[in-house]
Amino acid sequence: MHIRKAVIDRFEDNLAVIEWIDTKETQDIERSNLPNEAKIGDVVYLKEDQWVIDFDETKEREIKIKKLMDELWED
């Protein structure tokens, strides 16, 4: 079974704007549907009608982005 994942792009009032990783399309969802600790940049997915944070994939993305930023700013 393929689990479709998204990244939290931003919050706008009571909405969370997520970007689907596979299509890069954005979608608005109710912020209250996300876990309370959810933050911008977290990878999330639906499991049995409940949004879940994928902490491992979120960490991998953070490391990858930091590496790209470090390479960009090298002398």
N, C-alpha and C positions, 0 to 999 in steps of 0.2 A: 504494500500500500504506500503510495506517494503522499507525503505530508507537505502541503503547500505552506511556505513560510513567507513572512513579511518583516520589514524593519520599520520601527516607529520613526517616522520622519519628523513630526512636530505635533504639538498640541495647540488647538485653537478653541478656547473656551472649554466647552464640555465635550469636544470631539478630539479624537486622535487621528492624525493622518498617517496611514501606513502605506508603504511601498512594497508591492509584491516582488520578491526576489526574482522569480522566473520571468515576469513580463515587464517589470519596471513601472507598471500602472499603479496609480495611487487610489486609495479608497478611504473614506471617512467612516470611522466607527465610534460608537459612544465610549468616551474615556472610562466611564464607570464599568464597562465590560472587561477592561484590562485589570490585571492584578494591581493592587495599590502601589507596589514598588516599581512598576514599569516606568521606564524613562526613555528619553530620546536615544535612538541608536540600538535599543534592544531588539533582538530577533524574537518574533512571536509566531505562534501557530495555534490553530483551533484543534482542540481535542475534546470530543464529545460535547460540542457546543460551548466550550469554555476556552478562553484565551490563556495560553501558557507561555511563559518566557523560556526560551532555549538558552540557558546560561552558557553552555559550552560553545555554541555557535556565536553567541554575542561576544564572548572573550576572544575567539579566533578572529572575528572581524576587527575587534579593537586592536589586536596585535598586528594584523595585516595593514590596517590604516596607519598605525604608528610607524611601521617599517617603511611604508611608502612616503610618509611625511619626513622621516629621517633621511631617506635617500634624496628627497627633493631639496632639503636644506643643507646637504653635505657641501663642504668647501670645494 
